[in-house]
Amino acid sequence: MKNRIKELRARDAFTQEDLAHEVGVSRQTINAIEKGKFDPSLPLAFKLAHLFKTPIEGIFTFED
């Protein structure tokens, strides 16, 4: 799954640590999501979408 987390995080001037704190995960989790090594749970995806004021589909796209 591809995502725009890094782009949105930069837009809103969040560090990985800031973003992790806002959504209740570790900085390592944010790093893994950004690199495509970890797909977030649905509740985490909703938290990210709410924080960035973007639909989930605007953040995550499915790839085969």
CHARMM-style PDB file with segment names, atoms N, HN, CA, C and O in Angstrom:
ATOM      1  N   MET     1       0.843  -1.170   0.000  1.00  0.00      PROA
ATOM      2  CA  MET     1       0.000   0.000   0.000  1.00  0.00      PROA
ATOM      3  C   MET     1       0.893   1.239   0.000  1.00  0.00      PROA
ATOM      4  O   MET     1       1.846   1.327   0.774  1.00  0.00      PROA
ATOM      5  N   LYS     2       0.580   2.183  -0.864  1.00  0.00      PROA
ATOM      6  HN  LYS     2      -0.195   2.112  -1.493  1.00  0.00      PROA
ATOM      7  CA  LYS     2       1.302   3.454  -0.905  1.00  0.00      PROA
ATOM      8  C   LYS     2       0.597   4.438   0.008  1.00  0.00      PROA
ATOM      9  O   LYS     2      -0.594   4.301   0.291  1.00  0.00      PROA
ATOM     10  N   ASN     3       1.348   5.438   0.467  1.00  0.00      PROA
ATOM     11  HN  ASN     3       2.315   5.550   0.237  1.00  0.00      PROA
ATOM     12  CA  ASN     3       0.722   6.454   1.308  1.00  0.00      PROA
ATOM     13  C   ASN     3       1.409   7.800   1.118  1.00  0.00      PROA
ATOM     14  O   ASN     3       2.507   7.895   0.570  1.00  0.00      PROA
ATOM     15  N   ARG     4       0.728   8.828   1.587  1.00  0.00      PROA
ATOM     16  HN  ARG     4      -0.164   8.751   2.032  1.00  0.00      PROA
ATOM     17  CA  ARG     4       1.220  10.208   1.485  1.00  0.00      PROA
ATOM     18  C   ARG     4       1.580  10.779   2.856  1.00  0.00      PROA
ATOM     19  O   ARG     4       1.621  11.998   3.024  1.00  0.00      PROA
ATOM     20  N   ILE     5       1.841   9.910   3.837  1.00  0.00      PROA
ATOM     21  HN  ILE     5       1.807   8.920   3.701  1.00  0.00      PROA
ATOM     22  CA  ILE     5       2.081  10.377   5.201  1.00  0.00      PROA
ATOM     23  C   ILE     5       3.244  11.365   5.255  1.00  0.00      PROA
ATOM     24  O   ILE     5       3.118  12.430   5.859  1.00  0.00      PROA
ATOM     25  N   LYS     6       4.364  11.031   4.638  1.00  0.00      PROA
ATOM     26  HN  LYS     6       4.466  10.166   4.147  1.00  0.00      PROA
ATOM     27  CA  LYS     6       5.533  11.919   4.693  1.00  0.00      PROA
ATOM     28  C   LYS     6       5.205  13.286   4.096  1.00  0.00      PROA
ATOM     29  O   LYS     6       5.574  14.319   4.655  1.00  0.00      PROA
ATOM     30  N   GLU     7       4.521  13.286   2.975  1.00  0.00      PROA
ATOM     31  HN  GLU     7       4.221  12.447   2.521  1.00  0.00      PROA
ATOM     32  CA  GLU     7       4.129  14.543   2.312  1.00  0.00      PROA
ATOM     33  C   GLU     7       3.209  15.374   3.205  1.00  0.00      PROA
ATOM     34  O   GLU     7       3.411  16.577   3.367  1.00  0.00      PROA
ATOM     35  N   LEU     8       2.204  14.726   3.778  1.00  0.00      PROA
ATOM     36  HN  LEU     8       2.040  13.748   3.646  1.00  0.00      PROA
ATOM     37  CA  LEU     8       1.249  15.441   4.631  1.00  0.00      PROA
ATOM     38  C   LEU     8       1.905  15.906   5.926  1.00  0.00      PROA
ATOM     39  O   LEU     8       1.598  16.985   6.433  1.00  0.00      PROA
ATOM     40  N   ARG     9       2.796  15.097   6.448  1.00  0.00      PROA
ATOM     41  HN  ARG     9       3.045  14.221   6.036  1.00  0.00      PROA
ATOM     42  CA  ARG     9       3.520  15.458   7.668  1.00  0.00      PROA
ATOM     43  C   ARG     9       4.367  16.703   7.421  1.00  0.00      PROA
ATOM     44  O   ARG     9       4.399  17.608   8.254  1.00  0.00      PROA
ATOM     45  N   ALA    10       5.051  16.751   6.283  1.00  0.00      PROA
ATOM     46  HN  ALA    10       5.025  16.015   5.606  1.00  0.00      PROA
ATOM     47  CA  ALA    10       5.860  17.923   5.932  1.00  0.00      PROA
ATOM     48  C   ALA    10       4.977  19.150   5.731  1.00  0.00      PROA
ATOM     49  O   ALA    10       5.318  20.247   6.173  1.00  0.00      PROA
ATOM     50  N   ARG    11       3.859  18.962   5.073  1.00  0.00      PROA
ATOM     51  HN  ARG    11       3.582  18.070   4.714  1.00  0.00      PROA
ATOM     52  CA  ARG    11       2.926  20.076   4.838  1.00  0.00      PROA
ATOM     53  C   ARG    11       2.510  20.739   6.143  1.00  0.00      PROA
ATOM     54  O   ARG    11       2.407  21.962   6.231  1.00  0.00      PROA
ATOM     55  N   ASP    12       2.270  19.905   7.158  1.00  0.00      PROA
ATOM     56  HN  ASP    12       2.354  18.911   7.086  1.00  0.00      PROA
ATOM     57  CA  ASP    12       1.792  20.406   8.445  1.00  0.00      PROA
ATOM     58  C   ASP    12       2.912  20.617   9.462  1.00  0.00      PROA
ATOM     59  O   ASP    12       2.646  20.873  10.637  1.00  0.00      PROA
ATOM     60  N   ALA    13       4.161  20.512   9.013  1.00  0.00      PROA
ATOM     61  HN  ALA    13       4.376  20.304   8.059  1.00  0.00      PROA
ATOM     62  CA  ALA    13       5.348  20.757   9.844  1.00  0.00      PROA
ATOM     63  C   ALA    13       5.412  19.869  11.083  1.00  0.00      PROA
ATOM     64  O   ALA    13       5.767  20.326  12.169  1.00  0.00      PROA
ATOM     65  N   PHE    14       5.065  18.591  10.905  1.00  0.00      PROA
ATOM     66  HN  PHE    14       4.777  18.220  10.022  1.00  0.00      PROA
ATOM     67  CA  PHE    14       5.202  17.610  11.979  1.00  0.00      PROA
ATOM     68  C   PHE    14       6.503  16.845  11.788  1.00  0.00      PROA
ATOM     69  O   PHE    14       6.862  16.500  10.662  1.00  0.00      PROA
ATOM     70  N   THR    15       7.206  16.581  12.870  1.00  0.00      PROA
ATOM     71  HN  THR    15       6.914  16.861  13.785  1.00  0.00      PROA
ATOM     72  CA  THR    15       8.284  15.603  12.816  1.00  0.00      PROA
ATOM     73  C   THR    15       7.632  14.227  12.945  1.00  0.00      PROA
ATOM     74  O   THR    15       6.450  14.123  13.272  1.00  0.00      PROA
ATOM     75  N   GLN    16       8.395  13.189  12.692  1.00  0.00      PROA
ATOM     76  HN  GLN    16       9.356  13.273  12.427  1.00  0.00      PROA
ATOM     77  CA  GLN    16       7.848  11.842  12.919  1.00  0.00      PROA
ATOM     78  C   GLN    16       7.453  11.684  14.376  1.00  0.00      PROA
ATOM     79  O   GLN    16       6.424  11.082  14.681  1.00  0.00      PROA
ATOM     80  N   GLU    17       8.262  12.218  15.273  1.00  0.00      PROA
ATOM     81  HN  GLU    17       9.098  12.707  15.025  1.00  0.00      PROA
ATOM     82  CA  GLU    17       7.973  12.133  16.715  1.00  0.00      PROA
ATOM     83  C   GLU    17       6.678  12.868  17.058  1.00  0.00      PROA
ATOM     84  O   GLU    17       5.858  12.358  17.821  1.00  0.00      PROA
ATOM     85  N   ASP    18       6.492  14.068  16.494  1.00  0.00      PROA
ATOM     86  HN  ASP    18       7.158  14.482  15.873  1.00  0.00      PROA
ATOM     87  CA  ASP    18       5.265  14.835  16.730  1.00  0.00      PROA
ATOM     88  C   ASP    18       4.040  14.050  16.275  1.00  0.00      PROA
ATOM     89  O   ASP    18       3.054  13.925  17.002  1.00  0.00      PROA
ATOM     90  N   LEU    19       4.126  13.529  15.066  1.00  0.00      PROA
ATOM     91  HN  LEU    19       4.926  13.631  14.476  1.00  0.00      PROA
ATOM     92  CA  LEU    19       2.993  12.795  14.506  1.00  0.00      PROA
ATOM     93  C   LEU    19       2.697  11.551  15.342  1.00  0.00      PROA
ATOM     94  O   LEU    19       1.539  11.253  15.638  1.00  0.00      PROA
ATOM     95  N   ALA    20       3.734  10.841  15.714  1.00  0.00      PROA
ATOM     96  HN  ALA    20       4.674  11.083  15.474  1.00  0.00      PROA
ATOM     97  CA  ALA    20       3.562   9.642  16.532  1.00  0.00      PROA
ATOM     98  C   ALA    20       2.844   9.976  17.831  1.00  0.00      PROA
ATOM     99  O   ALA    20       1.931   9.263  18.247  1.00  0.00      PROA
ATOM    100  N   HSD    21       3.262  11.062  18.467  1.00  0.00      PROA
ATOM    101  HN  HSD    21       4.004  11.641  18.129  1.00  0.00      PROA
ATOM    102  CA  HSD    21       2.629  11.480  19.720  1.00  0.00      PROA
ATOM    103  C   HSD    21       1.149  11.818  19.505  1.00  0.00      PROA
ATOM    104  O   HSD    21       0.300  11.443  20.313  1.00  0.00      PROA
ATOM    105  N   GLU    22       0.849  12.514  18.433  1.00  0.00      PROA
ATOM    106  HN  GLU    22       1.539  12.819  17.776  1.00  0.00      PROA
ATOM    107  CA  GLU    22      -0.539  12.926  18.148  1.00  0.00      PROA
ATOM    108  C   GLU    22      -1.478  11.740  17.956  1.00  0.00      PROA
ATOM    109  O   GLU    22      -2.642  11.801  18.350  1.00  0.00      PROA
ATOM    110  N   VAL    23      -0.981  10.662  17.354  1.00  0.00      PROA
ATOM    111  HN  VAL    23      -0.035  10.612  17.033  1.00  0.00      PROA
ATOM    112  CA  VAL    23      -1.852   9.513  17.066  1.00  0.00      PROA
ATOM    113  C   VAL    23      -1.618   8.318  17.992  1.00  0.00      PROA
ATOM    114  O   VAL    23      -2.267   7.281  17.849  1.00  0.00      PROA
ATOM    115  N   GLY    24      -0.694   8.464  18.939  1.00  0.00      PROA
ATOM    116  HN  GLY    24      -0.168   9.306  19.056  1.00  0.00      PROA
ATOM    117  CA  GLY    24      -0.514   7.443  19.960  1.00  0.00      PROA
ATOM    118  C   GLY    24       0.269   6.206  19.551  1.00  0.00      PROA
ATOM    119  O   GLY    24      -0.033   5.099  19.997  1.00  0.00      PROA
ATOM    120  N   VAL    25       1.277   6.393  18.702  1.00  0.00      PROA
ATOM    121  HN  VAL    25       1.522   7.292  18.340  1.00  0.00      PROA
ATOM    122  CA  VAL    25       2.148   5.274  18.307  1.00  0.00      PROA
ATOM    123  C   VAL    25       3.603   5.721  18.475  1.00  0.00      PROA
ATOM    124  O   VAL    25       3.869   6.860  18.857  1.00  0.00      PROA
ATOM    125  N   SER    26       4.531   4.823  18.189  1.00  0.00      PROA
ATOM    126  HN  SER    26       4.315   3.897  17.878  1.00  0.00      PROA
ATOM    127  CA  SER    26       5.948   5.173  18.285  1.00  0.00      PROA
ATOM    128  C   SER    26       6.425   5.857  17.001  1.00  0.00      PROA
ATOM    129  O   SER    26       5.796   5.756  15.948  1.00  0.00      PROA
ATOM    130  N   ARG    27       7.546   6.549  17.124  1.00  0.00      PROA
ATOM    131  HN  ARG    27       8.057   6.631  17.979  1.00  0.00      PROA
ATOM    132  CA  ARG    27       8.153   7.168  15.945  1.00  0.00      PROA
ATOM    133  C   ARG    27       8.541   6.099  14.929  1.00  0.00      PROA
ATOM    134  O   ARG    27       8.467   6.319  13.720  1.00  0.00      PROA
ATOM    135  N   GLN    28       8.957   4.937  15.436  1.00  0.00      PROA
ATOM    136  HN  GLN    28       9.017   4.758  16.418  1.00  0.00      PROA
ATOM    137  CA  GLN    28       9.344   3.836  14.555  1.00  0.00      PROA
ATOM    138  C   GLN    28       8.155   3.354  13.730  1.00  0.00      PROA
ATOM    139  O   GLN    28       8.319   2.958  12.576  1.00  0.00      PROA
ATOM    140  N   THR    29       6.970   3.387  14.310  1.00  0.00      PROA
ATOM    141  HN  THR    29       6.836   3.710  15.247  1.00  0.00      PROA
ATOM    142  CA  THR    29       5.768   2.991  13.574  1.00  0.00      PROA
ATOM    143  C   THR    29       5.506   3.957  12.429  1.00  0.00      PROA
ATOM    144  O   THR    29       5.213   3.535  11.310  1.00  0.00      PROA
ATOM    145  N   ILE    30       5.611   5.247  12.705  1.00  0.00      PROA
ATOM    146  HN  ILE    30       5.849   5.590  13.614  1.00  0.00      PROA
ATOM    147  CA  ILE    30       5.416   6.252  11.645  1.00  0.00      PROA
ATOM    148  C   ILE    30       6.454   6.057  10.549  1.00  0.00      PROA
ATOM    149  O   ILE    30       6.120   6.113   9.365  1.00  0.00      PROA
ATOM    150  N   ASN    31       7.701   5.831  10.925  1.00  0.00      PROA
ATOM    151  HN  ASN    31       7.972   5.786  11.886  1.00  0.00      PROA
ATOM    152  CA  ASN    31       8.759   5.599   9.953  1.00  0.00      PROA
ATOM    153  C   ASN    31       8.442   4.379   9.087  1.00  0.00      PROA
ATOM    154  O   ASN    31       8.590   4.427   7.866  1.00  0.00      PROA
ATOM    155  N   ALA    32       8.009   3.296   9.713  1.00  0.00      PROA
ATOM    156  HN  ALA    32       7.888   3.257  10.705  1.00  0.00      PROA
ATOM    157  CA  ALA    32       7.697   2.072   8.962  1.00  0.00      PROA
ATOM    158  C   ALA    32       6.513   2.287   8.015  1.00  0.00      PROA
ATOM    159  O   ALA    32       6.517   1.771   6.897  1.00  0.00      PROA
ATOM    160  N   ILE    33       5.513   3.036   8.447  1.00  0.00      PROA
ATOM    161  HN  ILE    33       5.509   3.455   9.354  1.00  0.00      PROA
ATOM    162  CA  ILE    33       4.364   3.329   7.576  1.00  0.00      PROA
ATOM    163  C   ILE    33       4.834   4.146   6.375  1.00  0.00      PROA
ATOM    164  O   ILE    33       4.497   3.829   5.235  1.00  0.00      PROA
ATOM    165  N   GLU    34       5.615   5.200   6.632  1.00  0.00      PROA
ATOM    166  HN  GLU    34       5.890   5.457   7.558  1.00  0.00      PROA
ATOM    167  CA  GLU    34       6.108   6.043   5.540  1.00  0.00      PROA
ATOM    168  C   GLU    34       6.912   5.254   4.518  1.00  0.00      PROA
ATOM    169  O   GLU    34       6.824   5.523   3.320  1.00  0.00      PROA
ATOM    170  N   LYS    35       7.684   4.295   4.972  1.00  0.00      PROA
ATOM    171  HN  LYS    35       7.755   4.076   5.945  1.00  0.00      PROA
ATOM    172  CA  LYS    35       8.519   3.497   4.073  1.00  0.00      PROA
ATOM    173  C   LYS    35       7.767   2.336   3.430  1.00  0.00      PROA
ATOM    174  O   LYS    35       8.338   1.594   2.631  1.00  0.00      PROA
ATOM    175  N   GLY    36       6.482   2.174   3.774  1.00  0.00      PROA
ATOM    176  HN  GLY    36       6.018   2.777   4.422  1.00  0.00      PROA
ATOM    177  CA  GLY    36       5.689   1.102   3.194  1.00  0.00      PROA
ATOM    178  C   GLY    36       5.989  -0.265   3.767  1.00  0.00      PROA
ATOM    179  O   GLY    36       5.633  -1.280   3.168  1.00  0.00      PROA
ATOM    180  N   LYS    37       6.643  -0.308   4.922  1.00  0.00      PROA
ATOM    181  HN  LYS    37       6.932   0.517   5.408  1.00  0.00      PROA
ATOM    182  CA  LYS    37       6.985  -1.580   5.553  1.00  0.00      PROA
ATOM    183  C   LYS    37       5.926  -2.042   6.544  1.00  0.00      PROA
ATOM    184  O   LYS    37       5.985  -3.167   7.041  1.00  0.00      PROA
ATOM    185  N   PHE    38       4.956  -1.175   6.833  1.00  0.00      PROA
ATOM    186  HN  PHE    38       4.909  -0.261   6.429  1.00  0.00      PROA
ATOM    187  CA  PHE    38       3.904  -1.492   7.800  1.00  0.00      PROA
ATOM    188  C   PHE    38       2.627  -0.807   7.362  1.00  0.00      PROA
ATOM    189  O   PHE    38       2.623   0.384   7.049  1.00  0.00      PROA
ATOM    190  N   ASP    39       1.547  -1.564   7.342  1.00  0.00      PROA
ATOM    191  HN  ASP    39       1.550  -2.531   7.596  1.00  0.00      PROA
ATOM    192  CA  ASP    39       0.237  -0.985   7.042  1.00  0.00      PROA
ATOM    193  C   ASP    39      -0.477  -0.729   8.365  1.00  0.00      PROA
ATOM    194  O   ASP    39      -0.565  -1.623   9.206  1.00  0.00      PROA
ATOM    195  N   PRO    40      -0.985   0.483   8.554  1.00  0.00      PROA
ATOM    196  CA  PRO    40      -1.620   0.816   9.825  1.00  0.00      PROA
ATOM    197  C   PRO    40      -2.944   0.087  10.009  1.00  0.00      PROA
ATOM    198  O   PRO    40      -3.590  -0.327   9.046  1.00  0.00      PROA
ATOM    199  N   SER    41      -3.326  -0.055  11.264  1.00  0.00      PROA
ATOM    200  HN  SER    41      -2.801   0.282  12.046  1.00  0.00      PROA
ATOM    201  CA  SER    41      -4.649  -0.599  11.566  1.00  0.00      PROA
ATOM    202  C   SER    41      -5.693   0.400  11.087  1.00  0.00      PROA
ATOM    203  O   SER    41      -5.380   1.562  10.826  1.00  0.00      PROA
ATOM    204  N   LEU    42      -6.915  -0.055  10.975  1.00  0.00      PROA
ATOM    205  HN  LEU    42      -7.169  -0.999  11.187  1.00  0.00      PROA
ATOM    206  CA  LEU    42      -7.994   0.839  10.552  1.00  0.00      PROA
ATOM    207  C   LEU    42      -8.187   1.996  11.539  1.00  0.00      PROA
ATOM    208  O   LEU    42      -8.340   3.138  11.104  1.00  0.00      PROA
ATOM    209  N   PRO    43      -8.186   1.736  12.863  1.00  0.00      PROA
ATOM    210  CA  PRO    43      -8.316   2.874  13.796  1.00  0.00      PROA
ATOM    211  C   PRO    43      -7.182   3.893  13.636  1.00  0.00      PROA
ATOM    212  O   PRO    43      -7.422   5.097  13.727  1.00  0.00      PROA
ATOM    213  N   LEU    44      -5.959   3.427  13.400  1.00  0.00      PROA
ATOM    214  HN  LEU    44      -5.764   2.449  13.326  1.00  0.00      PROA
ATOM    215  CA  LEU    44      -4.845   4.358  13.202  1.00  0.00      PROA
ATOM    216  C   LEU    44      -5.017   5.129  11.895  1.00  0.00      PROA
ATOM    217  O   LEU    44      -4.737   6.327  11.846  1.00  0.00      PROA
ATOM    218  N   ALA    45      -5.465   4.471  10.858  1.00  0.00      PROA
ATOM    219  HN  ALA    45      -5.692   3.498  10.898  1.00  0.00      PROA
ATOM    220  CA  ALA    45      -5.708   5.156   9.582  1.00  0.00      PROA
ATOM    221  C   ALA    45      -6.757   6.258   9.757  1.00  0.00      PROA
ATOM    222  O   ALA    45      -6.617   7.344   9.195  1.00  0.00      PROA
ATOM    223  N   PHE    46      -7.800   5.979  10.532  1.00  0.00      PROA
ATOM    224  HN  PHE    46      -7.913   5.096  10.989  1.00  0.00      PROA
ATOM    225  CA  PHE    46      -8.823   7.000  10.796  1.00  0.00      PROA
ATOM    226  C   PHE    46      -8.240   8.166  11.591  1.00  0.00      PROA
ATOM    227  O   PHE    46      -8.564   9.321  11.314  1.00  0.00      PROA
ATOM    228  N   LYS    47      -7.383   7.879  12.577  1.00  0.00      PROA
ATOM    229  HN  LYS    47      -7.120   6.940  12.801  1.00  0.00      PROA
ATOM    230  CA  LYS    47      -6.752   8.953  13.356  1.00  0.00      PROA
ATOM    231  C   LYS    47      -5.905   9.839  12.457  1.00  0.00      PROA
ATOM    232  O   LYS    47      -5.952  11.064  12.563  1.00  0.00      PROA
ATOM    233  N   LEU    48      -5.133   9.221  11.574  1.00  0.00      PROA
ATOM    234  HN  LEU    48      -5.095   8.225  11.488  1.00  0.00      PROA
ATOM    235  CA  LEU    48      -4.306   9.994  10.652  1.00  0.00      PROA
ATOM    236  C   LEU    48      -5.160  10.843   9.717  1.00  0.00      PROA
ATOM    237  O   LEU    48      -4.855  12.012   9.479  1.00  0.00      PROA
ATOM    238  N   ALA    49      -6.218  10.259   9.196  1.00  0.00      PROA
ATOM    239  HN  ALA    49      -6.466   9.310   9.390  1.00  0.00      PROA
ATOM    240  CA  ALA    49      -7.111  10.992   8.292  1.00  0.00      PROA
ATOM    241  C   ALA    49      -7.740  12.183   9.002  1.00  0.00      PROA
ATOM    242  O   ALA    49      -7.838  13.275   8.441  1.00  0.00      PROA
ATOM    243  N   HSD    50      -8.162  11.963  10.232  1.00  0.00      PROA
ATOM    244  HN  HSD    50      -8.083  11.076  10.688  1.00  0.00      PROA
ATOM    245  CA  HSD    50      -8.770  13.054  11.008  1.00  0.00      PROA
ATOM    246  C   HSD    50      -7.745  14.160  11.275  1.00  0.00      PROA
ATOM    247  O   HSD    50      -8.049  15.342  11.114  1.00  0.00      PROA
ATOM    248  N   LEU    51      -6.554  13.782  11.675  1.00  0.00      PROA
ATOM    249  HN  LEU    51      -6.308  12.821  11.806  1.00  0.00      PROA
ATOM    250  CA  LEU    51      -5.515  14.756  11.979  1.00  0.00      PROA
ATOM    251  C   LEU    51      -5.160  15.591  10.750  1.00  0.00      PROA
ATOM    252  O   LEU    51      -5.007  16.809  10.845  1.00  0.00      PROA
ATOM    253  N   PHE    52      -5.028  14.934   9.594  1.00  0.00      PROA
ATOM    254  HN  PHE    52      -5.151  13.945   9.516  1.00  0.00      PROA
ATOM    255  CA  PHE    52      -4.654  15.635   8.368  1.00  0.00      PROA
ATOM    256  C   PHE    52      -5.855  16.223   7.620  1.00  0.00      PROA
ATOM    257  O   PHE    52      -5.694  16.855   6.576  1.00  0.00      PROA
ATOM    258  N   LYS    53      -7.061  16.009   8.162  1.00  0.00      PROA
ATOM    259  HN  LYS    53      -7.192  15.496   9.010  1.00  0.00      PROA
ATOM    260  CA  LYS    53      -8.284  16.522   7.532  1.00  0.00      PROA
ATOM    261  C   LYS    53      -8.362  16.084   6.066  1.00  0.00      PROA
ATOM    262  O   LYS    53      -8.650  16.875   5.167  1.00  0.00      PROA
ATOM    263  N   THR    54      -8.096  14.797   5.867  1.00  0.00      PROA
ATOM    264  HN  THR    54      -7.862  14.155   6.597  1.00  0.00      PROA
ATOM    265  CA  THR    54      -8.063  14.197   4.537  1.00  0.00      PROA
ATOM    266  C   THR    54      -8.753  12.841   4.602  1.00  0.00      PROA
ATOM    267  O   THR    54      -8.541  12.107   5.567  1.00  0.00      PROA
ATOM    268  N   PRO    55      -9.568  12.478   3.615  1.00  0.00      PROA
ATOM    269  CA  PRO    55     -10.169  11.136   3.629  1.00  0.00      PROA
ATOM    270  C   PRO    55      -9.080  10.068   3.601  1.00  0.00      PROA
ATOM    271  O   PRO    55      -7.996  10.291   3.062  1.00  0.00      PROA
ATOM    272  N   ILE    56      -9.371   8.930   4.174  1.00  0.00      PROA
ATOM    273  HN  ILE    56     -10.252   8.750   4.611  1.00  0.00      PROA
ATOM    274  CA  ILE    56      -8.410   7.826   4.181  1.00  0.00      PROA
ATOM    275  C   ILE    56      -7.916   7.544   2.763  1.00  0.00      PROA
ATOM    276  O   ILE    56      -6.730   7.294   2.550  1.00  0.00      PROA
ATOM    277  N   GLU    57      -8.832   7.586   1.802  1.00  0.00      PROA
ATOM    278  HN  GLU    57      -9.796   7.789   1.976  1.00  0.00      PROA
ATOM    279  CA  GLU    57      -8.475   7.311   0.403  1.00  0.00      PROA
ATOM    280  C   GLU    57      -7.519   8.365  -0.146  1.00  0.00      PROA
ATOM    281  O   GLU    57      -6.819   8.110  -1.126  1.00  0.00      PROA
ATOM    282  N   GLY    58      -7.481   9.538   0.468  1.00  0.00      PROA
ATOM    283  HN  GLY    58      -8.050   9.744   1.264  1.00  0.00      PROA
ATOM    284  CA  GLY    58      -6.563  10.587   0.059  1.00  0.00      PROA
ATOM    285  C   GLY    58      -5.172  10.400   0.641  1.00  0.00      PROA
ATOM    286  O   GLY    58      -4.229  11.083   0.241  1.00  0.00      PROA
ATOM    287  N   ILE    59      -5.043   9.479   1.580  1.00  0.00      PROA
ATOM    288  HN  ILE    59      -5.809   8.924   1.905  1.00  0.00      PROA
ATOM    289  CA  ILE    59      -3.753   9.212   2.206  1.00  0.00      PROA
ATOM    290  C   ILE    59      -3.181   7.881   1.734  1.00  0.00      PROA
ATOM    291  O   ILE    59      -1.994   7.779   1.424  1.00  0.00      PROA
ATOM    292  N   PHE    60      -4.033   6.868   1.682  1.00  0.00      PROA
ATOM    293  HN  PHE    60      -4.997   6.951   1.934  1.00  0.00      PROA
ATOM    294  CA  PHE    60      -3.586   5.513   1.354  1.00  0.00      PROA
ATOM    295  C   PHE    60      -4.174   5.054   0.037  1.00  0.00      PROA
ATOM    296  O   PHE    60      -5.357   5.261  -0.232  1.00  0.00      PROA
ATOM    297  N   THR    61      -3.339   4.424  -0.788  1.00  0.00      PROA
ATOM    298  HN  THR    61      -2.378   4.256  -0.570  1.00  0.00      PROA
ATOM    299  CA  THR    61      -3.814   3.824  -2.025  1.00  0.00      PROA
ATOM    300  C   THR    61      -3.301   2.392  -2.095  1.00  0.00      PROA
ATOM    301  O   THR    61      -2.155   2.109  -1.744  1.00  0.00      PROA
ATOM    302  N   PHE    62      -4.162   1.502  -2.550  1.00  0.00      PROA
ATOM    303  HN  PHE    62      -5.092   1.732  -2.835  1.00  0.00      PROA
ATOM    304  CA  PHE    62      -3.824   0.091  -2.612  1.00  0.00      PROA
ATOM    305  C   PHE    62      -3.064  -0.208  -3.888  1.00  0.00      PROA
ATOM    306  O   PHE    62      -3.421   0.269  -4.966  1.00  0.00      PROA
ATOM    307  N   GLU    63      -2.021  -0.995  -3.756  1.00  0.00      PROA
ATOM    308  HN  GLU    63      -1.732  -1.382  -2.881  1.00  0.00      PROA
ATOM    309  CA  GLU    63      -1.262  -1.490  -4.902  1.00  0.00      PROA
ATOM    310  C   GLU    63      -1.249  -2.996  -4.868  1.00  0.00      PROA
ATOM    311  O   GLU    63      -1.174  -3.586  -3.791  1.00  0.00      PROA
ATOM    312  N   ASP    64      -1.321  -3.637  -6.028  1.00  0.00      PROA
ATOM    313  HN  ASP    64      -1.381  -3.158  -6.903  1.00  0.00      PROA
ATOM    314  CA  ASP    64      -1.209  -5.099  -6.086  1.00  0.00      PROA
ATOM    315  C   ASP    64       0.231  -5.520  -5.928  1.00  0.00      PROA
ATOM    316  OT1 ASP    64       0.530  -6.714  -5.949  1.00  0.00      PROA
TER     317      ASP     64
END
